[in-house]
């Protein structure tokens, strides 16, 4: 079982930059039993050190250890085993994040100067990664595929009520035109915002007229659109839902035949030329079986992990000193 001192590794990490212990201690020496340090001949007892840590961090580290034990116990009950490869992948990713451009040698030196052994730092990563992998396995083993869960999955793939519309747009944004003027040396106070909006509307109308006379959609998106998100996907909105950009935009999407272009639509974002690329309708019952299989094996998200952990906490009998 993890020792009491290991509960406070997190504190050591928090104090890496604030407490350079390596610069204070000339070398590690054997300590009398029950002594954590000796300062100019004055001993600091391990119990005093623990009291100091408790004053700084309370029982939070103990709760972290309790969570780990709860997850281990649940994993044993459900026959869930942490896949070593998955654990190592998380460890490697988080180690690289922690390096933040440092060399491994410099990073290890900083860890040692904080009072924590590099091996202990890696053990912490290993434990956190193991807990995450076990939690994922427990979520998959205990996931309840309720109708509401399946309905949510259904709508995320097939749209609200199974009606999915793929929408593309060219969006001319007045604030982009204003920014261009400023970059070209015009003082902000000298910019006529009404004129800027009129110019944006004019550009959107120009784009529409070119499209209606056969201009290539992709070329118009690259030439006119200021929406950087949809521009990267040939003007396609990543996830259209009614209400986006206001009622005029929604009405246009609802009534446009597939492939046609809307009139220029004004919204708070700017001036849109909209095209419905496709419109499909799917019945829930037709895809329910496939959704069940897909949902059963879908990768857990953080909310599912946290919900499961909270459930384990609520069901456990835990006593604290």
N, C-alpha and C positions, 0 to 999 in steps of 0.2 A: 504493500500500500504506500502511496505517496506520503513522504514525511511532512510534518507541520511546516518546516522551513520552505518546502517547495510551493506552499500556498502563496508565497510572497515573491515569487519570481517576477510577477507583473510589476510590482513596485520597483524592483531593481531596474527593469527596462524603462520605467518612467523617469528614473533618476540618472539615466546614462549620461546626459549632458550636464546635469545639475550637481552631481556628486562624483568627481573623479577619484575614486578610492585608490586606484592604482598609483596616483601621484602622492597619496598620503602615506600608504603603507610601503615601507622599504622592501619587505618580503613577508611571505606567509610563514608563520612559525607555529609549532605545536602549541595548542592551548590546553590549559587545565580543564578538566571536566566541568561542563556547565558555564564556561566562559566563552563569549562570542568574540571579544576583542580586548586588547590591553592598550590604553592610551596614556603614554608617559607614566607607566607603572600602575595606572588605575584600571582595574578590570571592569568590563561591561558584561554583566551576566546575560546568558541566553534568554532568561525569563524577562529581563529588562528590555532586551532587543525585541522580543515577541510583543511585549506591551507597547513598545514604540511603534511597531508595525501595525498593531491593532488600532492604536490611536489614529494612525494615518489612513488606514484602509478599512477599518471595521471588519465585518464578517463577509465582505464581498468575495475575497478569494476562497473562503470556505464554501460559499454558495457555488462557486465555479467547480470546486472539487465534488460537491454533492451532485451537481448536474452530471458530471462525468460518470459518477458511480450509478446514478439512476439510468443513464443511457446504457451502460454496460449491463446492468441487471435486466433491463428490458430486452436488450439484444440476445442475452442468454435464453430468456423465456421464449422468444420468437425464432430462435435459431439463426439470427442474423450475424454474419461474420464480416469484418471489415476487409475489403479487398486491398491487399498490400500495394498493388500498382496504383489504385485510385488514391490511397493515402499518400504515397510517395509523390504523385503528381502535384497534389495540393501543397505538400511540404516544399517541393522544388519551386513552385510558383511564388509562395510567400517568402521564401528565402531570397529569391531574386528581387522581390519588391522591397524587402528589408535592406538589401545591399545599397539600393539607390545610387548606383554608379561607383560605389567604393570597391576596392579590391577585397577579396575574401580575407586577406591578411590584415588590412586596416580595419575591416569590420570586426574581426575576431579580437583585435587589440582593444577597440572601443568597448566591446562586450566585457572583456576582462577588466578594463578600467572601471566599469560600472559595478564590479563586484559579482558578476554572474559569469560562470564558465560557459564558453561557447557550446560545449556539449549539452549543458542544461538548456540553453536557448533552443537548440535543435530538438531537445526532448519536449519542450513546450509546443513547438510547431507540430511535432509528431502526435502529441496528445490531442491538440485542437483538431488536426486533420482527421484523426481516428474518430473523434466524437462526431464530426460532420458526416463522415462516410457511414457511420453506424446509424445516425439519425436519418440519413437518406434511405438506408435499407429498412429502417423501422417504418418510415412513412409509406414506402411501397408495400410493406407487409401488412399494414393496418389501414391503408387508405379505404375510406368508405365512398363508393361511387354512387352518391345520392343523385336524385333527379336534378337538383339544383346545380350540383357539380357538373353533371353531364350537360345541362343546358348552358352553363357558362362556357364550357369547352366548345359546344356546338356553335354558339354565337361568335366566339372568337375566330372560328374558321369559316363559318358560312353566313355571318352577318345576323343582325337582329331579325328574329322570326324566320331565319333561313334565307333572307333576302340580301344578297351580296352584290354590291355595285362597285366596279372598279372605275375610279374617277381620275381623270388627268386634267391638269390645268397649266395655263400660263398666268403668272401673277406679276403684275407690274406694281411696285411698291414705291409710293411717294418719298418715304424716308430714305430709300436708296438713292433716288435722284437728288435729294437734298444733300446727302453725304458726298455725292459726286461733285456738286457745286462747291462745297467747302474744300474738297481736295484740290479743286482747280483754282482756289484762291478767293472765292467769294466769301465775304464775311457773313456769319449766321444772321446778324441783325438786318442785313440787306436782302435776305431771301424772302420772296413773296410766296407764302405757303399755298395760297389759292392758285397761283400760277403753276406751282410745282404739281399740285393735284390735277390741274387741267392738263398738264403735259403728260402725266402718268396715264390719264384716261385716253389721251390722244394716241399714245404708244400702244395701249391695249387694243384700241379700235383699228389701228394700222395692222397689228398682228392678226386680228380677226379677218380683216379684208384679204390679207395675203393667204390665210388658210383657206378661205372660201374660193379663192381662185387657183387652188392647187398647190400651195406651198407645202413643203415637207414639215410635218409636225415636229420632228426631232430638232430640225434646224430652228424653228420658231421658238421652241423651248430654250435652246441655248442662246438665241439672240435676244430674247425679250424678258424671259422670266427671272425674277429676283429671289424666288423662294428656293433657298439652297437645299432644302430637304428633298422636295419633289423633283428639283432639277437634276439631281443625281440619278433618278430613276425614270428619266424620260418624261417628267411631268406628273408621274403617277403618285397620288397621295398614298402614304403607307397604310393607313387604315381609316377609310371614310365612314363617318357616322352622321346620320341626320342631325342638323343643328350646327355643324361645323361651318364657320364663316357667316352664320346668320340665315334668316328665312328665305331671302332671295336666292342664295346659293343652293339651299336645300330644295326649294321648289324647282329650280332649273335641273338639278340632278334627278328629281323624281319624274320629270316630264320629258326630258330629252330622249329622243330615239338614239339607240346605240350608234356611235360614229358621228353624230351631228355635233355642231358647235353651238354653244349658247351665245346670246348677246353679251356684251361686256357687262359684268356684274360688279357693282361697287360694294365693298365691305370695309370694316375697320382696318383690314390689312392692306387694302389697295384695290386694284382693278383686275378682275379675273376673266379669262376666257376658258370655259369649261367644256370638256368632252367626256361622255360616258363611254368607256372602252368596252365594257361588258356588263351584263346584268343577268344574274342567275338566281334561281330559287330552289332551295333544297328542303325536303321534308325531314323532320327530326327522326321519325321512325325508319326512314330509308337508310340512315347512316348510324343508327343507335348502336348496333353491334360493333361496328368499326370504332366508334367513339369509346365504347367500353374498353376494348382492347388497348386502344391508344392511351386512354386516360389511366389505365391500370399501370402502365410502364412509363408514363411521362415523368421527366426529371423533377424531383421536388423543388419547390422554391423556398425562399427564406421564411415566408409566412407559415408554410406547412411545417417546417422544422420547428419554428417557435411555438406553434400551436401544440405540436406533439410534446415538446419539452414542458410546456405549461401543464399539459394533461398529466405527465409523469409526476410533476411537482405536486399537483393537487391530489393525486391518488396516493402519494407516498406518506409514510409515517416518519417524520423527520424531527429529531430532537437536537437542539443546539444548546451549548453551554451559555 
